[in-house]
Amino acid sequence: MAPPLLRGPAVLTTQTPRIAITPGEPAGIGPDLSLVLAGRDWPAELVAFADPALLAARAEQLGMNIQLLDYQANAQARPSRAGQLLVSPLPAGVQPVPGQLDTANAAYVLRSLDQACDGCLAGEFAAMVTGPVHKGVINEAGHAFSGHTEYLAHRSGASQPLMLLVAGELRVALVTTHLALRDVPDQITAERVRSTATLLANGLRDDFGIAQPRILVLGLNPHAGESGHLGTEEQTAIAPAIARLQTAGINAVGPLPADTAFTPSSLAQADAVLAMYHDQGLTVLKHRGFGRAVNVTLGLPLVRTSVDHGTALDLAGTGQADAGSFVAALELALQISASPVS
């Protein structure tokens, strides 16, 4: 088994942890959800990396009485109290209009991620919880951006990040993430499947306290290739990777047909499912837990969790956005960051 993940400087468990919050796309529901988080008590100090004027305007639009306070890094961390939110101020490119994307704010969104990530790496924050971003507008502004997972991995120097979605007891990880479907088969190699499954096993052990995790490994093709008649990736890459994993002491089972692996009887015996591509695994998970699921990035030298949904531009500023996933993401970030890495 690969060595366990080594994170940055540890936050003392006897102190109140600080959690960095990035609201994401300012024209979307991220600012709304960040304000909802501030509407209740938390056993951690929440710090939003955002434009205070943006948050104040959104709070007024939503009719929320939230006191925005300047974040002081050298002050003692204290549990967040309902009705208050610490803000590490960042000026937006332009003041956003809810529901209307503007490329002038793309750099602002990335600066928020950069500062939160750097603070986690320095040990100032125990974790970062990210709101939804809009990849399209960031790319239109001239910034190469395929998603939080890849961006934070590059920023933190992580060589192989792993996207893990969690909805209650269902956990689904992905061998490939934001990749065109026509490009997926070329990326399904024995080494990539093996290393991804190893990272998943380590994450389940270190972050979720599962000593001997059992992982269901899906095939790429219908019916897991049907003995090579519907594709050979199962025979040439996935099965050899599983054999190596089992030799290394990892309880990996498969390759299994994706259309039967998610049955209740199969999942009852599993701690996680390893899917080959984005929609193969996440369609099922989001059907089961949309609005309550959490995106966790394994393989980073920091703790990062996120919502399971997009920017919902049509709901921004309406008060109709559901904060369930953001709340769950923060709760899971607190749980993981409090777990010692073995």
RAHUHU-V57358 format. One record per residue. N is the residue number from 1. RES is the residue in one letter. SS is DSSP state (h for helix, s for strand, l for the rest). PSI is psi in whole degrees, -180 to 180 (none if undefined). OMEGA is omega in radians with two decimals (NA if undefined). Layout:
n:N res:RES ss:SS psi:PSI omega:OMEGA
n:N res:RES ss:SS psi:PSI omega:OMEGA
This chain:
n:1 res:M ss:l psi:142 omega:-3.14
n:2 res:A ss:l psi:154 omega:3.14
n:3 res:P ss:l psi:152 omega:-3.12
n:4 res:P ss:l psi:159 omega:3.14
n:5 res:L ss:l psi:135 omega:3.04
n:6 res:L ss:l psi:120 omega:3.13
n:7 res:R ss:l psi:177 omega:3.14
n:8 res:G ss:l psi:-170 omega:-3.10
n:9 res:P ss:l psi:132 omega:-3.05
n:10 res:A ss:l psi:146 omega:3.00
n:11 res:V ss:l psi:127 omega:-3.07
n:12 res:L ss:l psi:133 omega:-3.09
n:13 res:T ss:l psi:-19 omega:3.12
n:14 res:T ss:l psi:-8 omega:3.13
n:15 res:Q ss:l psi:158 omega:3.02
n:16 res:T ss:l psi:124 omega:-3.13
n:17 res:P ss:l psi:150 omega:3.01
n:18 res:R ss:s psi:136 omega:3.13
n:19 res:I ss:s psi:126 omega:3.10
n:20 res:A ss:s psi:132 omega:3.13
n:21 res:I ss:s psi:126 omega:3.02
n:22 res:T ss:s psi:115 omega:-3.06
n:23 res:P ss:l psi:-19 omega:3.12
n:24 res:G ss:l psi:-146 omega:-3.08
n:25 res:E ss:l psi:120 omega:-3.04
n:26 res:P ss:l psi:-19 omega:3.10
n:27 res:A ss:l psi:-5 omega:-3.12
n:28 res:G ss:l psi:-159 omega:-3.05
n:29 res:I ss:l psi:-3 omega:-3.13
n:30 res:G ss:h psi:-48 omega:3.09
n:31 res:P ss:h psi:-38 omega:3.11
n:32 res:D ss:h psi:-48 omega:-3.08
n:33 res:L ss:h psi:-36 omega:3.10
n:34 res:S ss:h psi:-39 omega:3.10
n:35 res:L ss:h psi:-35 omega:3.08
n:36 res:V ss:h psi:-41 omega:3.08
n:37 res:L ss:h psi:-38 omega:-3.11
n:38 res:A ss:l psi:-4 omega:-3.12
n:39 res:G ss:l psi:3 omega:3.13
n:40 res:R ss:l psi:165 omega:3.09
n:41 res:D ss:l psi:149 omega:3.06
n:42 res:W ss:l psi:146 omega:3.12
n:43 res:P ss:l psi:15 omega:3.13
n:44 res:A ss:l psi:163 omega:3.05
n:45 res:E ss:s psi:117 omega:-3.14
n:46 res:L ss:s psi:133 omega:3.13
n:47 res:V ss:s psi:117 omega:3.13
n:48 res:A ss:s psi:130 omega:3.05
n:49 res:F ss:s psi:96 omega:-2.96
n:50 res:A ss:s psi:172 omega:3.06
n:51 res:D ss:l psi:118 omega:-3.12
n:52 res:P ss:h psi:-36 omega:3.14
n:53 res:A ss:h psi:-37 omega:3.10
n:54 res:L ss:h psi:-49 omega:-3.12
n:55 res:L ss:h psi:-39 omega:-3.13
n:56 res:A ss:h psi:-42 omega:3.13
n:57 res:A ss:h psi:-39 omega:3.14
n:58 res:R ss:h psi:-39 omega:3.10
n:59 res:A ss:h psi:-41 omega:3.11
n:60 res:E ss:h psi:-42 omega:3.14
n:61 res:Q ss:h psi:-35 omega:-3.11
n:62 res:L ss:h psi:-7 omega:-3.11
n:63 res:G ss:l psi:32 omega:-3.11
n:64 res:M ss:l psi:136 omega:3.12
n:65 res:N ss:l psi:87 omega:-3.13
n:66 res:I ss:l psi:124 omega:3.10
n:67 res:Q ss:s psi:121 omega:3.14
n:68 res:L ss:s psi:123 omega:-3.07
n:69 res:L ss:s psi:145 omega:3.10
n:70 res:D ss:s psi:133 omega:3.10
n:71 res:Y ss:l psi:131 omega:3.09
n:72 res:Q ss:l psi:109 omega:-3.05
n:73 res:A ss:l psi:-29 omega:-3.08
n:74 res:N ss:l psi:-1 omega:3.11
n:75 res:A ss:l psi:157 omega:3.10
n:76 res:Q ss:l psi:133 omega:3.13
n:77 res:A ss:l psi:139 omega:3.13
n:78 res:R ss:l psi:149 omega:3.11
n:79 res:P ss:l psi:140 omega:3.14
n:80 res:S ss:l psi:139 omega:3.14
n:81 res:R ss:l psi:146 omega:-3.12
n:82 res:A ss:l psi:132 omega:3.11
n:83 res:G ss:l psi:1 omega:3.12
n:84 res:Q ss:s psi:148 omega:3.08
n:85 res:L ss:s psi:123 omega:3.03
n:86 res:L ss:s psi:140 omega:-3.11
n:87 res:V ss:s psi:127 omega:2.94
n:88 res:S ss:s psi:105 omega:-2.88
n:89 res:P ss:s psi:134 omega:3.04
n:90 res:L ss:l psi:127 omega:3.13
n:91 res:P ss:l psi:131 omega:3.05
n:92 res:A ss:l psi:157 omega:3.10
n:93 res:G ss:l psi:-47 omega:3.02
n:94 res:V ss:l psi:153 omega:3.09
n:95 res:Q ss:l psi:123 omega:-3.01
n:96 res:P ss:l psi:154 omega:2.97
n:97 res:V ss:s psi:123 omega:-3.13
n:98 res:P ss:l psi:129 omega:3.11
n:99 res:G ss:l psi:-7 omega:-3.08
n:100 res:Q ss:s psi:108 omega:3.14
n:101 res:L ss:l psi:147 omega:3.11
n:102 res:D ss:l psi:121 omega:-3.13
n:103 res:T ss:h psi:-19 omega:3.14
n:104 res:A ss:h psi:-16 omega:-3.13
n:105 res:N ss:h psi:3 omega:-3.14
n:106 res:A ss:h psi:-46 omega:-3.13
n:107 res:A ss:h psi:-34 omega:3.09
n:108 res:Y ss:h psi:-44 omega:3.13
n:109 res:V ss:h psi:-43 omega:-3.12
n:110 res:L ss:h psi:-35 omega:3.09
n:111 res:R ss:h psi:-38 omega:3.09
n:112 res:S ss:h psi:-46 omega:3.11
n:113 res:L ss:h psi:-43 omega:-3.11
n:114 res:D ss:h psi:-48 omega:-3.06
n:115 res:Q ss:h psi:-39 omega:3.10
n:116 res:A ss:h psi:-44 omega:3.12
n:117 res:C ss:h psi:-47 omega:-3.13
n:118 res:D ss:h psi:-38 omega:3.10
n:119 res:G ss:h psi:-37 omega:3.07
n:120 res:C ss:h psi:-43 omega:-3.14
n:121 res:L ss:h psi:-32 omega:-3.13
n:122 res:A ss:l psi:-5 omega:-3.12
n:123 res:G ss:l psi:5 omega:3.12
n:124 res:E ss:l psi:-32 omega:-3.13
n:125 res:F ss:l psi:144 omega:3.13
n:126 res:A ss:l psi:-23 omega:-3.10
n:127 res:A ss:s psi:165 omega:2.98
n:128 res:M ss:s psi:140 omega:3.12
n:129 res:V ss:s psi:123 omega:-2.99
n:130 res:T ss:s psi:136 omega:3.00
n:131 res:G ss:l psi:174 omega:-3.03
n:132 res:P ss:l psi:138 omega:3.05
n:133 res:V ss:l psi:165 omega:3.11
n:134 res:H ss:l psi:103 omega:-3.06
n:135 res:K ss:h psi:-36 omega:-3.08
n:136 res:G ss:h psi:-48 omega:-3.08
n:137 res:V ss:h psi:-30 omega:3.09
n:138 res:I ss:h psi:-43 omega:3.10
n:139 res:N ss:h psi:-39 omega:3.11
n:140 res:E ss:h psi:-27 omega:3.12
n:141 res:A ss:l psi:-2 omega:3.08
n:142 res:G ss:l psi:12 omega:3.13
n:143 res:H ss:l psi:124 omega:3.08
n:144 res:A ss:l psi:119 omega:-3.05
n:145 res:F ss:l psi:115 omega:3.12
n:146 res:S ss:l psi:-5 omega:3.10
n:147 res:G ss:l psi:164 omega:3.10
n:148 res:H ss:h psi:-47 omega:-3.01
n:149 res:T ss:h psi:-53 omega:-3.09
n:150 res:E ss:h psi:-38 omega:-3.10
n:151 res:Y ss:h psi:-47 omega:-3.12
n:152 res:L ss:h psi:-32 omega:3.07
n:153 res:A ss:h psi:-45 omega:3.13
n:154 res:H ss:h psi:-43 omega:-3.11
n:155 res:R ss:h psi:-37 omega:-3.06
n:156 res:S ss:h psi:-1 omega:3.12
n:157 res:G ss:l psi:21 omega:3.13
n:158 res:A ss:l psi:134 omega:-3.05
n:159 res:S ss:l psi:-30 omega:-3.09
n:160 res:Q ss:l psi:90 omega:3.08
n:161 res:P ss:l psi:157 omega:3.14
n:162 res:L ss:s psi:123 omega:3.10
n:163 res:M ss:s psi:121 omega:3.09
n:164 res:L ss:s psi:123 omega:3.06
n:165 res:L ss:s psi:136 omega:-3.07
n:166 res:V ss:s psi:124 omega:3.04
n:167 res:A ss:s psi:94 omega:-3.06
n:168 res:G ss:l psi:-123 omega:3.14
n:169 res:E ss:l psi:-7 omega:3.13
n:170 res:L ss:s psi:124 omega:3.12
n:171 res:R ss:s psi:128 omega:-3.12
n:172 res:V ss:s psi:125 omega:3.08
n:173 res:A ss:s psi:161 omega:-3.01
n:174 res:L ss:s psi:134 omega:3.04
n:175 res:V ss:l psi:-42 omega:3.02
n:176 res:T ss:l psi:152 omega:-3.05
n:177 res:T ss:l psi:-101 omega:-3.04
n:178 res:H ss:l psi:82 omega:-3.02
n:179 res:L ss:l psi:139 omega:3.08
n:180 res:A ss:l psi:142 omega:-3.06
n:181 res:L ss:h psi:-36 omega:-3.13
n:182 res:R ss:h psi:-20 omega:-3.11
n:183 res:D ss:h psi:-10 omega:-3.03
n:184 res:V ss:h psi:-49 omega:-3.05
n:185 res:P ss:h psi:-36 omega:-3.14
n:186 res:D ss:h psi:-21 omega:-3.12
n:187 res:Q ss:h psi:-6 omega:3.14
n:188 res:I ss:l psi:87 omega:3.09
n:189 res:T ss:l psi:159 omega:3.14
n:190 res:A ss:h psi:-40 omega:-3.11
n:191 res:E ss:h psi:-39 omega:-3.13
n:192 res:R ss:h psi:-42 omega:3.10
n:193 res:V ss:h psi:-44 omega:-3.13
n:194 res:R ss:h psi:-49 omega:-3.08
n:195 res:S ss:h psi:-36 omega:3.12
n:196 res:T ss:h psi:-45 omega:3.13
n:197 res:A ss:h psi:-36 omega:3.10
n:198 res:T ss:h psi:-43 omega:3.09
n:199 res:L ss:h psi:-40 omega:3.09
n:200 res:L ss:h psi:-46 omega:3.14
n:201 res:A ss:h psi:-43 omega:3.11
n:202 res:N ss:h psi:-41 omega:3.13
n:203 res:G ss:h psi:-40 omega:3.11
n:204 res:L ss:h psi:-36 omega:3.12
n:205 res:R ss:h psi:-51 omega:-3.00
n:206 res:D ss:h psi:-40 omega:-3.04
n:207 res:D ss:h psi:-26 omega:-3.07
n:208 res:F ss:h psi:0 omega:3.05
n:209 res:G ss:l psi:26 omega:3.13
n:210 res:I ss:l psi:108 omega:-2.97
n:211 res:A ss:l psi:-44 omega:-3.11
n:212 res:Q ss:l psi:78 omega:-3.05
n:213 res:P ss:l psi:145 omega:3.06
n:214 res:R ss:s psi:124 omega:-3.03
n:215 res:I ss:s psi:126 omega:3.03
n:216 res:L ss:s psi:122 omega:-3.11
n:217 res:V ss:s psi:121 omega:-3.12
n:218 res:L ss:s psi:156 omega:2.95
n:219 res:G ss:l psi:171 omega:3.10
n:220 res:L ss:l psi:-40 omega:-3.00
n:221 res:N ss:l psi:165 omega:3.04
n:222 res:P ss:h psi:139 omega:-3.14
n:223 res:H ss:h psi:29 omega:-3.12
n:224 res:A ss:h psi:40 omega:3.06
n:225 res:G ss:h psi:-16 omega:3.14
n:226 res:E ss:l psi:59 omega:3.10
n:227 res:S ss:l psi:33 omega:3.08
n:228 res:G ss:l psi:-6 omega:-3.12
n:229 res:H ss:l psi:-22 omega:-3.14
n:230 res:L ss:l psi:22 omega:-3.10
n:231 res:G ss:l psi:152 omega:-3.04
n:232 res:T ss:l psi:0 omega:-3.08
n:233 res:E ss:h psi:-32 omega:3.10
n:234 res:E ss:h psi:-40 omega:-3.09
n:235 res:Q ss:h psi:-38 omega:-3.03
n:236 res:T ss:h psi:-23 omega:-3.05
n:237 res:A ss:h psi:-52 omega:-2.96
n:238 res:I ss:h psi:-49 omega:3.14
n:239 res:A ss:h psi:-45 omega:3.07
n:240 res:P ss:h psi:-36 omega:3.11
n:241 res:A ss:h psi:-42 omega:3.12
n:242 res:I ss:h psi:-40 omega:3.11
n:243 res:A ss:h psi:-42 omega:3.12
n:244 res:R ss:h psi:-38 omega:3.11
n:245 res:L ss:h psi:-44 omega:3.14
n:246 res:Q ss:h psi:-39 omega:3.08
n:247 res:T ss:h psi:-34 omega:3.14
n:248 res:A ss:l psi:2 omega:3.09
n:249 res:G ss:l psi:12 omega:3.11
n:250 res:I ss:l psi:130 omega:-3.07
n:251 res:N ss:s psi:80 omega:3.12
n:252 res:A ss:s psi:136 omega:-3.08
n:253 res:V ss:s psi:135 omega:3.11
n:254 res:G ss:s psi:-165 omega:0.00
n:255 res:P ss:s psi:138 omega:-3.06
n:256 res:L ss:s psi:146 omega:3.04
n:257 res:P ss:l psi:133 omega:-3.08
n:258 res:A ss:h psi:-28 omega:-3.07
n:259 res:D ss:h psi:-9 omega:3.09
n:260 res:T ss:h psi:-14 omega:-3.10
n:261 res:A ss:h psi:-25 omega:-3.09
n:262 res:F ss:l psi:15 omega:3.06
n:263 res:T ss:l psi:152 omega:-3.10
n:264 res:P ss:h psi:-39 omega:-3.12
n:265 res:S ss:h psi:-37 omega:3.10
n:266 res:S ss:h psi:-46 omega:-3.09
n:267 res:L ss:h psi:-27 omega:-3.13
n:268 res:A ss:l psi:-23 omega:-3.11
n:269 res:Q ss:l psi:10 omega:-3.02
n:270 res:A ss:l psi:151 omega:3.02
n:271 res:D ss:l psi:-22 omega:3.12
n:272 res:A ss:s psi:158 omega:3.05
n:273 res:V ss:s psi:134 omega:3.08
n:274 res:L ss:s psi:109 omega:-3.14
n:275 res:A ss:s psi:158 omega:-3.08
n:276 res:M ss:l psi:-28 omega:-3.13
n:277 res:Y ss:l psi:168 omega:-2.94
n:278 res:H ss:h psi:-64 omega:-3.01
n:279 res:D ss:h psi:-21 omega:3.11
n:280 res:Q ss:h psi:-39 omega:-3.11
n:281 res:G ss:h psi:-38 omega:-2.98
n:282 res:L ss:h psi:-21 omega:3.08
n:283 res:T ss:h psi:-45 omega:-3.14
n:284 res:V ss:h psi:-45 omega:-3.08
n:285 res:L ss:h psi:-43 omega:-3.11
n:286 res:K ss:h psi:-27 omega:3.03
n:287 res:H ss:h psi:-39 omega:-3.10
n:288 res:R ss:h psi:-39 omega:-2.96
n:289 res:G ss:h psi:25 omega:-3.09
n:290 res:F ss:l psi:134 omega:-3.10
n:291 res:G ss:l psi:-9 omega:3.09
n:292 res:R ss:l psi:-7 omega:-3.10
n:293 res:A ss:l psi:162 omega:-3.10
n:294 res:V ss:s psi:138 omega:3.06
n:295 res:N ss:s psi:121 omega:3.13
n:296 res:V ss:s psi:133 omega:3.07
n:297 res:T ss:s psi:111 omega:3.04
n:298 res:L ss:s psi:159 omega:3.09
n:299 res:G ss:l psi:1 omega:3.07
n:300 res:L ss:l psi:154 omega:3.05
n:301 res:P ss:l psi:32 omega:3.13
n:302 res:L ss:l psi:167 omega:3.10
n:303 res:V ss:l psi:124 omega:3.09
n:304 res:R ss:s psi:126 omega:3.03
n:305 res:T ss:s psi:163 omega:-3.08
n:306 res:S ss:s psi:170 omega:3.07
n:307 res:V ss:s psi:165 omega:-3.12
n:308 res:D ss:l psi:13 omega:-3.03
n:309 res:H ss:l psi:177 omega:-3.11
n:310 res:G ss:l psi:-163 omega:-3.00
n:311 res:T ss:l psi:-18 omega:3.09
n:312 res:A ss:l psi:59 omega:-3.07
n:313 res:L ss:h psi:-34 omega:-3.09
n:314 res:D ss:h psi:-17 omega:-3.13
n:315 res:L ss:h psi:-9 omega:-3.07
n:316 res:A ss:l psi:129 omega:3.09
n:317 res:G ss:l psi:5 omega:-3.10
n:318 res:T ss:l psi:-17 omega:-3.04
n:319 res:G ss:l psi:6 omega:-3.11
n:320 res:Q ss:l psi:-4 omega:-3.09
n:321 res:A ss:l psi:138 omega:3.14
n:322 res:D ss:l psi:121 omega:-3.10
n:323 res:A ss:l psi:9 omega:-3.04
n:324 res:G ss:h psi:-44 omega:-3.11
n:325 res:S ss:h psi:-37 omega:3.12
n:326 res:F ss:h psi:-41 omega:3.08
n:327 res:V ss:h psi:-46 omega:3.14
n:328 res:A ss:h psi:-37 omega:3.13
n:329 res:A ss:h psi:-41 omega:3.11
n:330 res:L ss:h psi:-43 omega:3.13
n:331 res:E ss:h psi:-41 omega:3.14
n:332 res:L ss:h psi:-36 omega:3.08
n:333 res:A ss:h psi:-41 omega:3.09
n:334 res:L ss:h psi:-41 omega:-3.14
n:335 res:Q ss:h psi:-48 omega:-3.09
n:336 res:I ss:h psi:-44 omega:-3.09
n:337 res:S ss:h psi:-23 omega:3.11
n:338 res:A ss:l psi:-11 omega:-3.11
n:339 res:S ss:l psi:126 omega:3.11
n:340 res:P ss:l psi:139 omega:3.07
n:341 res:V ss:l psi:119 omega:-3.08
n:342 res:S ss:l psi:none omega:NA
